[in-house]
Amino acid sequence: MAYIGTSPSNGVRRIHTYTATSGQTTFTGSSTEGVTLTYADTNYIDVFQNGVLLGSADYTSTSGTSVVLAQGASVSDLVVIVVYDVFSVADTVSKTAGGSFDSAVTFDGDVTIGDASAADKKILFDGNAQDFHIGLDDSADSLTIGLGSTLGTTSHMVIDSTGAITKPLQPAFLAVPNSGSGGTTNMSTNTTIVFGTEKFDQNGDFASNTFTAPVTGKYQLNFMARVDQVDVDSNWSRLVLVTSNTTYESQIIDLGGLSGDPAYWMFNINVLADMDANDTAFIKYQQDGGAAQTDVTEQAFFSGYLAC
């Protein structure tokens, strides 16, 4: 049975041996064992004289530090006083009812959570503003790290039985122009590309043609666009990825050497962008001079995800 206190195997009783002088009645202080006599409860001591257990009428034990015989001992009598420790079990946690620990707990060995039954099990971190949990989703055979106290409701990371790791709320998006829209048409000097359809937007960070970083980090951003009807009368043409602190340039077209408008041109950018929380990213078409006739077709896409 579990207990808190002095282990029985380490001595819940203390033995004090004294060799009496002639007529000695009071036995106190350090014994032959080198231990000073003390006791907390007179009901939990035994007194032996020459091996014979004395009755309660044969001695007095009231001070907590001495035993007084009713009749003086003979010289060289052996008086042995056995004191039994009295302790109370405190700060216990019931095996069946459970409870809580208010300070650090150290385990020197394995800890098993669960009993092999088909039931979810979790460790809950009870925070001031937010709670988090780590737990076994038994029906899915997966280990989940999530927000809140309910397993599986807001999962931040899931490790399945094959070792695959998914992050259901990790920022990631893919946006394209609306089908049938023809893309962004008749663009002029400085035009934001319209991506009206989200193929996916995990964590909901893309809106109005713009990605907004939810947290500070490094974001892998990619876009590809086919551009039609670039005006040869413009001096140059390009697509750029604009973030809050940097503009990333794709290839630039120098149209001076062309005899007519090119039928199409392909632009792309792939960059690992450093973004702070609430920084934005979007795509713009730019040209120097010429007519507003250039189109970005529906084959364009803009994608990204939090890398680290």
N, C-alpha and C positions, 0 to 999 in steps of 0.2 A: 504494500500500500504506500502511496506517495505521502510525504510529509515535509514540513519545513521546520528546521530546528536541529538539535544535536542528534547525530546518527546513533541508533542503538549499538551498532558495531563499534563506535568510537567512544562508548561509555556514557550512558545516561545515569550511571551511578559512580560515586567516588568513595574509595575506601580510605579510612584514616586509622592508623594503628598507633597505639600509645602503650608504653611500658610503665606501669604504675609504681609509684613510691609507696611507702608504708602509710596507710590511712588516707591516701589521696582520693578525693571525691570529684574534683573539677578537672575536666579534660578539655583543653582549648588550644588554639594556636597551631603551630606546624607539627604535623605528624611524622612518623618514621618515613613515610613516602615523600616527605618534603612538601606536602600540600596543607594549606591553612584551612582549618575547619570552618565551613560556613554551610548554612542550610536555610531554605526559604519556608519550609512547612514542616512542623513537628510531626505531622502524620506520615511523613515520607523519610523517616530515618529508622534504622535498626541498630541496636546496641548489643554487642556480645562481650561477655567477660569470661575469659579462658574458654572460648568456644561455645558458651551457653548463651542463648538468646534471652535477654532480659525483658521482663514485662514493663508496661508503662508505669507501673507503680514503683519500679526499681530505680528510676532515674527521672530527672527533670530536664526538659529541653525547651526553653522558652526564649533564650536570648538571640538565637540564630548564629551564635559563634562558639557556644560551649555546651557540654553535657555534664550534668551534676548527678553523681550516684547518690542514692539514698543512704548507702552504707559504704564506709571507706574501704578501698581496695587493699589487698595485701601487697607487699613488696613483690615486684616482678610480674604481677598480674598483667595479662595482655587484654587491653580494652580496645575493641575494634568497633568503630562507628561507621556505618554504611549510610551514605546520603544519596538519595535518589533525586535526580534533577526534576524540577517541575517547570514545564514550559508550555506555552500556549501556541497553537498553530494560528498564524495571522497571514493576511495578504494572500490567501489561497484563491485559486481559480478552479471552479468545479468542472470536472470532466464532462458532466452531463448538462449542467445549466450554462456553462460558459462564463465569460467575464472579460475583463480588460486589464492590461498591464500599463502602468503609468510611467515606466522608465524602460531603459534598454534591457533587452533579454538576449543572452548569448547561448547558442546551442553548440555543443562540441560533438557533432555527429549529424546524421541524416535527419531530415524532417519530412514526414509524409503528410500530404494534405489529401483527404479523401480516403475512401475505403473500398475502392474498385467498383462501387455501385454506379449506375447510370444516372449521374447527377452533376450539374455544373458546380464548380468550386472556384473561389476567388480569394485574393488578398486585396483588401480595401485600404487605400491611403486617404484618410479623412482630413482634408486640408481646410484652411480657413475660408478661402474663396472658391476653390475648386477641389473636387474629389477625383481620384483616379483609381483604377483597378487593374490587376493582372489576374487572369483567370482561365480556367479550362472550360471551353464550350464543348461539353461532352457529346452532344448530338452531332456537332460538326467535326469532332476530333481535332480541334484547333486550340492553340494558345492565343489569348487575346489581351492586348493592352488597350485600355480605353478610358474615356472620360465619364465621370459620374460613378454611381454606386451599383448600377444595374448592368450585369454582364451582357455585352453584345449590342447595347443600344447605341453607343457612340464609339465605335471601334477605330482606334488610331493605327494599330498594327495587328495583323493576324498572321500567325505561323501555322500552316496546316501540317498534316501528318507526313507529307512528302518533303517538308523543309521549305516549301515555297512561301515567300513573305510578300504580303500585300499591305498597302497603306491606303485604305478607303478614302481618307480625307487629304491625301497628299495632293497639292495643287498641280493640275494637269488639264490642258485644254486643246481642242482642235476646232478651228472655225473656218468656214468657207463662205463664198458669196451665196445668196439665195438662189435656188434653182429656178431657171427661167428668167432671171433678172438681167442676164447679159453681162453681169459683173458691174464694175464701176466704169462708166462710159464718159467720153468727151472730157477727159481730164485736162486741167490747165496747169498752171505753174506749180501749185503746191496743194495737192489734193490727198485727203485721207482715204485710204482704201476701205471699202465697205465689206465687212464679213458678217452677214446677217443671219447665218445659220451655224449653230454650235453642234458639231458632231458629238462632242462630249465636253463637259466643263466640271471636272471633279473639284469640289470645294467652292464652286460658284464665283470664280474670280474674273471671268470674262464678260464684258457687257459693252454695248455701244462701240464696237470695233476696237476695244481697248482691254488689255490685260492689266490688272492691278495686283501687284505683289502683296500677299497677305502678311508675309514676314520677311525680315532681312535675310538674304541668302544669295546663292548663285543659281541663276535660272537658265536652262537651255532653251533658247528661242530659235524658231525656224520659220522661214516663209519661202514660198515659191510662187511665181506669177508669170503668166504668159501675157505679154503686152502687144496689142495689135495697133496698127495705124499710127505709128510714131511719125510725127511730122518732120520731114527731112529739112524743113526750113528752120527748125530749132537748132540751137548750137550744140546742146547735149541733152541727154535724158537719163534718169536714174530712178531706182526705188531705194528708200532708206527705212531702216528700223529705228524709230525714235523712242528712247527711254528718257526718264526724268533727268538723268545726268550725262547721257552719252547718245550720240547719233552714229549708228553703224551703217556704212554705205555698201551697197552691192556694186557690181560692175557698172561703170558709166559708159554710155554710148556716145561716141563722138560722131555726129552725123555729117560732118563736113566732107567726108570722102564718098558719100553715097549719091547716086544719080536720081533716086526716087525714094518714096516712103517705103521702109521695109515692111513686109507682110506681117511679121511678128518678131518678138525678141523675148528670150527667157531670162528672168532675173531670179536669184535666190540668195539667201543669207542664212548661215548657221553660226550662232554665237553663244558662248557661255557668258551671260551678262550679270554683272554685279548690281544688285538692286536692293534698296532699302524698303522697309515696310511702307506700303502705300505709294511707292513709285509706280509709274505707268509705262506701258509699251504699246505702240501702234505702228502701222505701216503707212508711209506717204509716197506718192509719186511726185517727182519734181522734174521740170524741164526749163531750159533757158530759151525764151523766145518761142516763135511758132504758134500754130493754131491749137485750140482746145479740141482735139479730135482723137486723142489716144484713149484706148480701152484696156482695162484689165479684165480678162475673161473669167468665166465661172470656174475654170480649172485651178484658180489660185487657192492657196491655203495658208493659214497662220496657226502655228502650234507652239506649245511650250510646257515646261514642267520644272518644278523645284528639284534641282540636282543635289544640292548640299547646302 
